[in-house]
Amino acid sequence: MKTKGIKLIVYFVLGFMLILLIALFYEAEEQEKIESPDYGVGELNPEVLMYQDYVEAELSKYGLEDLTNIILAIIQVESGGRVRDVMQSSESIGLPPNSIQDPLVSIQVGIKHFHNVYLKAQEQSVDVDSVIQSYNFGGGYIDYVSSNGKEHTEDIAFNFSMMQVAKNPSYNCGGDTNNFRYPACYGNYLYTTKVKSYLTDNSNEGVALDKEAYEIIMNEALKYEGYPYAWGGASPSTSFDCSGLIMWVYAKAGISLPRTSYEQYKATTPISKDELKKGDLIFFKTANYNPVTHIGIYVGNNRMYDANNSGIGYSDLNDYWTTKIVGYGRVQ
């Protein structure tokens, strides 16, 4: 009996230690995540945004759901969402280009490839920009960056491409010396730069709302990019007018706004142009029937997202619009 009691104590202690080790392991795994800017989405095709929920769910299998917007930007660069192999991932499993004909399978394979290079970068303390570039170059680029400062640059990517060309001169851009990549014709050494052109760095520019709310609003708004303007429209089934769009997309972030642009103007806190941040609203007088007749979401870089007679999408705050601004407002 005494021996049996000792065994039970030993088993209990070993079991407790095992649970503790597992907990410490998962905590370490979480701590070792590669630091990434708080990326929002820029101008992505509706055909790309339709995969957003699936991309996030697939990334969550690897604990990388916070990188959803990076994958969406990769899809934008690879296909614009307009071919069936949306992530152009066939080659990552040794198949000819566009062999995969199911977009969801393409995303599964592409995200698995992304995860593989992410793990390699994680092990070698290499930055997330290198992971993005490695989606195009392959995992060998992680080793190269690790030996050259651990941070991606266009120069490092160019040199890596040239090194691969030296090993295999068949990478010659098809002999086209006018190709923008020439003579660095292995992959696209500007791949990370191209992907990031479809992302906004919310950590470096002020956001009026909390970042999660702004992202929800813009992700919803971008679903309707290219939709026609519809007077009185306030839902996807009818399309939208300017205030209908604002009311709809802010509601997705739990923010209730009135129906018309003038009422929305009165419902926000006035701010100055110098205080303007992404997620603030800009109000215009484009006709004489009301003090305010148009509204747009400020998105940074002197641009807004709105529904106007040209349809739903981004608009530059050019001379036409700036002469009609009557005020700026912040949703509280």
Secondary structure, 3 states (H helix, E strand, C coil): CHHHHHHHHHHHHHHHHHHHHHHHHHHHHHHCCCCCCCEEECCCCHHHHCCHHHHHHHHHCCCCHHHHHHHHHHHHHHCCCCCCCCCCCHHHHCCCCCCCCCHHHHHHHHHHHHHHHHHHHHHCCCCHHHHHHHHHHCCHHHHHHHCCCCCCCHHHHHHHHHHHHHHCCCCCHHHCCCCCCCCCCCCCCCHHHHHHCCEEECCCCCECCCHHHHHHHHHHHHCCCCCCECCCCEECCCEECHHHHHHHHHHCCCCCCCCCHHHHHHHCEEECHHHCCECCEEEECCCCCCCCCEEEEEEECCEEEEEECCEEEEEECCHHHHCCEEEEEECC
